[in-house]
Amino acid sequence: MPNSYRVSARSDAAPDAVYRLLLRAGTWPSWSPIDAAEVENGTDPDLPAGVGDTRVFRTGRAVSRERVVELVTDRRFGYEIVGGRTFRSYRGLVELAPDGRGGTTITWSATFRPAMRFTGPLWEWFLARFMRRMAAGLAAHAVVS
């Protein structure tokens, strides 16, 4: 059975503003704990992502290669981690929903299978904490962008 996490945040920004930030890997270091971002095929990281793009994120010495697998304008951003030795599988999803007050509810979730047995609960704890910071940073930055 896969492991999972689910966190949420609220932004005063409309879903389209939040979505624009998600699509541009180059913005991620300005609103998240990520130190650097690039698009693997050399595309400008400030351009919007497309399905199939592979983005490379660096946080300290950790590197994550993520392929965009689903885009629904102003609603959903899906990605999978590719390569690496930490996870056998990892599928993340960022869902955006109007909150009825002109803002957005951001829900960041994933299902994954760690490469090392019995580490799932530790990864759930760590990823929920990390992604809570991601969602909160996205929510706050979308308002000022």
C-alpha positions as CSV (number, residue, x, y, z in Angstrom):
1,M,0.0,0.0,0.0
2,P,1.4,3.4,-0.9
3,N,2.2,6.1,1.6
4,S,0.7,9.6,1.3
5,Y,0.4,13.1,2.7
6,R,-2.0,16.0,2.2
7,V,-1.6,19.6,3.3
8,S,-3.4,22.8,2.5
9,A,-3.1,26.5,2.6
10,R,-5.3,29.5,1.7
11,S,-4.2,32.4,-0.5
12,D,-6.0,35.7,-0.9
13,A,-4.9,35.5,-4.6
14,A,-7.3,34.1,-7.3
15,P,-6.6,30.6,-8.6
16,D,-5.1,31.9,-11.9
17,A,-2.4,33.9,-10.0
18,V,-1.5,30.8,-8.0
19,Y,-1.4,28.6,-11.1
20,R,0.9,31.0,-12.9
21,L,3.5,30.6,-10.2
22,L,3.2,26.8,-10.2
23,L,3.9,26.7,-14.0
24,R,7.1,28.7,-13.8
25,A,9.9,26.6,-12.2
26,G,12.0,29.8,-12.0
27,T,9.6,31.3,-9.4
28,W,9.8,28.3,-7.0
29,P,13.0,29.4,-5.1
30,S,11.4,32.8,-4.4
31,W,8.4,31.3,-2.5
32,S,9.6,27.9,-1.3
33,P,12.5,26.2,0.6
34,I,14.0,25.2,-2.8
35,D,17.3,26.8,-3.6
36,A,17.5,26.5,-7.4
37,A,15.3,25.4,-10.3
38,E,15.9,24.6,-13.9
39,V,14.2,22.9,-16.8
40,E,16.1,19.8,-17.9
41,N,15.8,20.4,-21.7
42,G,17.3,23.9,-21.3
43,T,14.0,25.8,-21.7
44,D,13.8,29.0,-19.8
45,P,12.6,28.2,-16.2
46,D,10.5,31.4,-16.3
47,L,8.4,30.1,-19.1
48,P,5.2,28.1,-18.3
49,A,5.6,24.4,-18.0
50,G,4.0,21.9,-20.3
51,V,3.1,18.3,-19.8
52,G,6.2,16.2,-20.3
53,D,8.7,18.9,-19.1
54,T,11.2,17.7,-16.6
55,R,12.2,20.2,-13.9
56,V,15.2,19.9,-11.7
57,F,15.0,21.4,-8.1
58,R,17.9,21.7,-5.7
59,T,17.6,22.1,-2.0
60,G,20.9,22.0,-0.3
61,R,22.6,18.9,-1.7
62,A,19.3,17.2,-2.5
63,V,18.2,17.1,-6.2
64,S,14.8,16.2,-7.4
65,R,13.9,15.6,-11.0
66,E,10.1,16.0,-11.6
67,R,8.2,15.5,-14.8
68,V,5.0,17.4,-15.3
69,V,2.2,14.8,-16.0
70,E,-1.0,16.8,-15.7
71,L,-2.1,20.4,-16.2
72,V,-5.7,21.6,-15.8
73,T,-5.7,25.4,-16.2
74,D,-6.2,27.2,-12.9
75,R,-7.1,23.9,-11.2
76,R,-4.5,21.1,-11.1
77,F,-0.8,20.6,-11.4
78,G,0.4,17.0,-11.4
79,Y,4.0,15.7,-11.4
80,E,6.0,12.6,-10.8
81,I,9.5,12.2,-9.5
82,V,11.7,10.5,-12.1
83,G,15.1,8.9,-11.5
84,G,16.7,9.0,-8.1
85,R,17.0,6.4,-5.4
86,T,14.8,7.7,-2.7
87,F,11.4,6.6,-4.1
88,R,10.2,3.7,-6.2
89,S,7.3,5.9,-7.2
90,Y,6.0,9.4,-6.3
91,R,3.1,11.2,-7.8
92,G,2.3,14.7,-6.5
93,L,-0.7,16.8,-7.1
94,V,-1.4,20.5,-6.4
95,E,-5.1,21.3,-6.6
96,L,-6.5,24.8,-6.6
97,A,-10.1,25.7,-5.7
98,P,-11.8,29.1,-5.4
99,D,-12.6,29.6,-1.7
100,G,-15.8,31.7,-2.2
101,R,-14.0,34.9,-0.9
102,G,-12.0,35.7,-4.0
103,G,-9.0,33.6,-2.9
104,T,-7.8,30.1,-3.4
105,T,-7.6,26.9,-1.3
106,I,-4.3,25.1,-2.2
107,T,-4.2,21.4,-1.5
108,W,-0.8,19.7,-2.0
109,S,-0.8,15.9,-1.8
110,A,1.1,12.9,-3.0
111,T,1.2,9.1,-3.0
112,F,4.6,7.5,-3.0
113,R,6.5,4.3,-2.3
114,P,9.9,4.7,-0.6
115,A,12.8,2.8,-2.0
116,M,13.8,1.6,1.5
117,R,11.3,-0.6,3.3
118,F,9.8,0.7,6.6
119,T,10.7,4.3,6.0
120,G,7.2,5.3,4.8
121,P,6.0,6.9,8.0
122,L,9.2,8.9,8.3
123,W,8.8,10.2,4.8
124,E,5.1,11.0,5.4
125,W,6.1,13.1,8.4
126,F,9.0,14.8,6.6
127,L,7.2,15.5,3.4
128,A,4.1,16.8,5.1
129,R,6.2,19.3,7.0
130,F,8.2,20.3,3.9
131,M,5.1,20.6,1.6
132,R,3.2,22.6,4.2
133,R,6.0,25.2,3.8
134,M,5.7,24.9,0.0
135,A,1.9,25.5,0.1
136,A,2.2,28.4,2.6
137,G,4.9,30.0,0.6
138,L,3.0,29.7,-2.7
139,A,-0.2,31.1,-1.0
140,A,1.7,34.1,0.4
141,H,3.7,34.9,-2.8
142,A,0.8,34.7,-5.1
143,V,-0.8,37.6,-3.3
144,V,2.2,39.9,-3.9
145,S,3.0,38.8,-7.4
